Amino acid sequence: MKPDVTTCPFDFAQGLEFDPTLRQLMEEGPIARIRLPYGDGEAWLVTRYEDVRTVTTDRRFSRNAVVGRDYPRLTPEPIVQPEAINVMDPPASSRLRSLVSKGFAPRHVERMRERTQHVVNELLDRMAEHGPPADLFKHLAQPLPMTTICEVLDIPESDRPTLRSHAWTMMRMGAAGKEDAIRAKAELRAYFAEVTAERRANPGDDLISTLATARDGDEILDDDELTVMAMVLLITGQDTTTYEIGNISYTMLTRPEVLSVLRDRPEKRAQAIEELLRYIPFRKGVGIPRVALEDVELGGVRIRAGDFVHVSYLAANRDGDRFERPDELDLERPSQPHMTFGWGGHHCLGAPLASLEFEVAIGTLLDRFPGLKLAVAEDEVPWNTNSIWRYPLELPVAW
């Protein structure tokens, strides 16, 4: 019998409440058949933690097989680049991850910590000079990740607003923005092709130069791989982190018990932030799917060769078989791996930098402004509705 197909706009954007459509799909079964706003045909949606882990690690499911196909998605223009690591399969992705991971070695991450702390201090100095009430999203969440990743990549300050605009344009969900998204992707690629060629010829101490000169035996990143990797680092290095700083800040400012732990127990901050990352639905719907390379039985469903398969990290993070009381935010929860940074061969390589930014930003903010509070009623905070990300557009605070 052909399974029922659920049309999923995945456009729910009410605060940080869990998407009721996704909740319904989780309750109906571990694997659902869905149709998304853009792309050709239908896809399977996998929601259970163990099944998500299977799809993201089993070589019978391929990310690379989506390249060139009009796959089901939330954005009018596919955001994938054929040479990008996020659409590669092993062994090609393993080679690239080995090279890129050298740029996130502990000594490089520690240098990034110093830069991040310096940026946070400057941003909070400006917020203090502005005085209350101040928009925490504008003063900290929005500029910090972009400034940090651009400093790590050594991108000139004058270029940053244009690059940020291009990244935002690529993530919009409206059909009217397709031509703009195509143009933004092309301009970003052209920009980084020029930058990476210059760093290859004249390397400095920035991350692009580190990647340009990284070797694994005789292996190096070729020019296209280096260009696309720089693009991916810019986009993923600033958008998710920006929105999660906003989301974590909103959550702690609307939950006194969370604020108390983060402010008064510095030794618990790292653990608390990991639980916040698990709990917060930081994006809408799904990302890039995989394609089944052969027939696979999973979760009581027969997935046919050639079928598109989406996974939901949001749903996996709320799986009651993996996390006790999954819908509760429990800052004392014993540490268990969440899927906010992905899983398997596509686990985010920049996760160490993101975690570092969360800890430095939230910790320094609360050390500097221990009396921090929301300056408007909770229901007056405006939320983004136009892109795949969920976050507050403004976060007025006082102290």
N, C-alpha and C positions, 0 to 999 in steps of 0.2 A: 504494500500500500504506500502511495506517495505521501510523504510527510507534509503537514500543514506548513505554509510559508508565512512568516510574520514580517510585515513591512516595518522597518526600523529607521525612523529619521534620526534617532539618537541626538535630539536637539534639546533635551531637558537641561535647564540651566537655572534652577531655583536654588540659590545659595549653594551649599555643599551637601544637599540631600542626595541620597542614592537614586539613580534613574529608575523610575517605576517600571519602565519597559524592560530594562535589563533584569530587574528583580523578578518580574513575571516569568521571563525566559528561564532564569535560574530555577525557579520553583517548578516549572513544567517539566524539566529534565535537564540532564547534563549537557546535551547537545541539541541545538535547535537549527531549523532551516530559516534563513533570513534573506530579505531583499533590502539593499541600501539605496540611498538617494541617487548615486551615480555609479556608472559601470555596467557591464553586461552580465545579466543573469543573476543567479542566486548564489548563496554561500552557506556553509555550515558555520555555526557559532559554538565554540567550545568554552564552557564556563567553569568546569570543576578543576581544582588546583592540580590534581594528578594528571588529568587529561591534558591540561594546558602544558604541563611539563613534558608529557609525551610528544605532543605536536611540535614543541620548540626544540626537542633534542633528537627525535627520530628522523633518520635520513630518508624515510619514505615520504616526508613532507618537505617541499622545497620552496624557499623564498625566491630563488633565482628564476623559477619557472613563471613568476608573475611579470617579468620584464617583457615589455612589448605587448602585453595583454591589457584589455580594458577591464581590469579587475573591479569587483564591487567595493565601493569606498564612500567616504563622507565628503570628500572635496571634489570640486568639478575637474581639476587637473591632477593627475597622479603626481605625487611629490617625489617619486623615486628617481634616482639616476642609475643607469646600468652599471657604472663602475663603483657604486657606493657599497660599503661594507654591509649595510643593513638589508641588501638584497642578494648577498652572496651566500653560498652554501660551502660547507667543508668539502675539499681541503683548501679551496681558494680563500675562504673567510678566515681559516685558521692561520694561514700565512700572513694575511693582512693584520689580523688581530695581534699576532706575535710582534709585528713591526710597530704597530701603533701603541701597544702596551708599553713599549720602551719610553714613550713620551709621558706616561703616567707612572713611571717608576717612583718609589718613595722619595728619592732626593728631589725629583722634579715637583712632586706634589707638595713637599715641604716648602719649596720656593714659592709655589702658588699660594700657600697659606700666608706667607709674609705679604705678598701683593694684595691678597684678599683683605687681610686685616687693615692694611693701609687704605684701601678703597673704602671699606666700611667706616673707618674712623673719619675720613673726609666727608662722607655722605651724612653721617650723624652730626658732625660739626655744623654742616649747613642746615640740617633740620633744627638743631638747637638755636641757631641764629635766627631762623625763620620764626620760631616760637609757636606755641600751641594756639589754635588747632592747626595741625599739619597733616598732609596726605602721606601716610606711610608708604603707600604703593608708589607714589611719585618720587618720594625722597629716598627710598631704600630698595624696595622689591624690583622696580622697573630698571633703575640704572645699574644696580650692583652686578648682576650676572653678565650683562652686555659689556660693562666696563672691564670686569675681570677677564672674561674670555678674550676680549680684544687686546688687553694688555698681555695676556699669556701668548696670544698669536701675534702680538706687536702690530696691530692694525692702527693706522693713524686716526686720531680723534675726529678729524674732519670727515672721514669716510663712514663713521659709525652710524649716523642717523639714516643714511641711504641703505646701508646693509640691514639695519633693523627693519626698515620699511619693506624691503624685499622679503625678508623672512616672514613677516606678518602677512603679507599679501599671499604667500604660498599656502598659508594655513587657513585662509578664509573658506567658509563652507558654501557661500551663495553662488549660484550658477552664473550670475552676472560678472563674477570676477575671474572667469576662466582665462580670458585673453591677458588680463593683467598678471595672473599667476604664471602663465607661460613666459611672458616677458621678464618677470622678476627672476625666474629660475635661470633664464639665459644670461641675464645681466650679472647675477651672482657668480655664475660659472666663469664668465669672461673675466670678471674682476679677480677671482682667485687663480685663474690660469696665469695671469700676469704676475700676481704676488708670489705664487709658488715657484715660478721660473726664476724670479729674482732671488728668492731665498736659496734655491738650489745652487745658484751661481755664487751667491755671497751670503753664506749662512751666518746667523747670529746666535743668540742664546734663547730665542723664542721657540714655541712648540712646533711651528711650521718648519723651522730650520732643523729642529731635533728629528722630526719625521722625515724630512728630506734627506737627512744623512744617516738615518737608522739602517742598520744591516742585521740580517739574520742569516749568517753564512754569506752566501753570494747574493742573497735576495735583498732588493730595495723596492720602495714604492715607485711605480712608473709615473710619468707626468700626469696622466688622466686620474690615476688613483690618488695621487697627492692633491690634485685640484679638488676632487670631489670630497676627499676626507676633510680638507680645510673647510669646505662648505658645510659638511655635516657637523663638524665641531662648532662652527659659528651658530648654526640653527639650534642644535640640541644643547649647546653649551649655554644658551641664554634663555630660550623660551620656557622650557619646563621649569628651570630653576627660578626664573622670575615669578611664574604663576604659583609655584609651591611656596615660595617665601610669603607671598600674599595670602595663600590659603592657610598656612601654618599660623601666620600672624592673626588672621581673622578668627581662627579656631581658638587660639589661646585668649584672645580678647573677648570672646563670647562665652568662655567656659572658665570660671574662676579657679576651678581645681587644676586645670591644665596650666594656667598662668602661674599659679602658686608653685607648682613643681618646677617649671622652666626657670622661674625667677629665683627661687629660694634654694634649689638643690642643683647646683651646677654639675655635680657628679652624675646626675641622672639625665642630663640634657641629651646626650647621644642616644641613649636607649629610648627616651621619650620621643625624639624626632623620628626614629625608625618606626615606632608605633603610629605616629601621625602620618607618615608616608604610606603605611599600610592602609590606614583607615580612610584617608581623604580621597574621594573620587576626582582626580586631578584633570581628567580629560573626558571627552564625550566618546561613547561607543568603542570603536576599534581602530586599529592602525593598518599596517600592511599585512595582507593575508599570506598564506602559503598555498601550494597546490599539491594535492595527493599524486604521487608518482605511480602508485599502484593501488589496488583495492585494499582498504584497511578497515578492520572491525575496531570500533572505539566507542566505549560508553553505550554499548547495545545498538549502535548504528553502523550500517555498512556505508563507508565513504568510498565512492568510486574514483578510479584513476581519472585525473583531470579536474576533479572538483576543487573549488576554492574553499579554503578552511581558515576562518578567522578565530583568533583566541581573544578572550577578554581577561586582561590582567586585573581589571577592576573587580570582576566577579571572582577570580581566583583568590584575591585578597580578602574576600568575604565568605570563603568556603568554610562552612561549619565542620566539615570533616578534617580540616587542617588547623583551623583556629577556633578555640573555645570561645563562645559568645562573640562571634565575628563582627556583629553590628555594634558592639560596645567599644568605645575608645578607652583602653586600659593601659595607662602608662607604666604599670607594674608587670605587664605581660612578659613572660619569659621570651627571650629573643628567638624568633623563628624567621627564616628567610621570607621576605615578601617579594612581590613581583612588580613593584612600581618601576624598577629599572630594567624590566624585561627578564628574560631567562635564557639559559643555554648559550648557543653560539651568537645570539643577538642581545645578550645582556649588555647594557650601556657601558662602554669603555670609559666614559667620563664620570661614572658614578662616584669615584673617590673625590673628584673636584666638586661635584654637586653636594655631597655630604659635608665636605669641608665648608662650603659656602653657607649651608644651612646652619651649621654649628656656630661659625664665626658671626654670621649676621644676627641670629636670634640671641645668642649669648651676649654679644656686645650691646645690642639694643636694650636688653633687660638690665644689664649692668649699668648702662648710662642713664636709663630712664626707668627706675624701679617702680615709679608710680604710673606707668603707662596705662591708658584706658581708651576705650572707644569713645569718640567725641560725638557720635550720633547714635540714634536707636539702631538696634541690630537690623531691623527690617528696612532701614533707609540706605543701607549699603548697596550700591548698584553692581550688577554682575555682567560679565561678558556673555553675549549671546551669538556672536558672529563667527567664531572660529571653533576649532576642535577642542580648545582648552577651556577649562572652567576656572575662573578666578575673579576676585573683586576688582572692578575698574577704579575704584577709589577706596581708601581706607583712612578716614579722618580720625586722628588720635589727639589726645591731650595728655599732659603729665604735670 
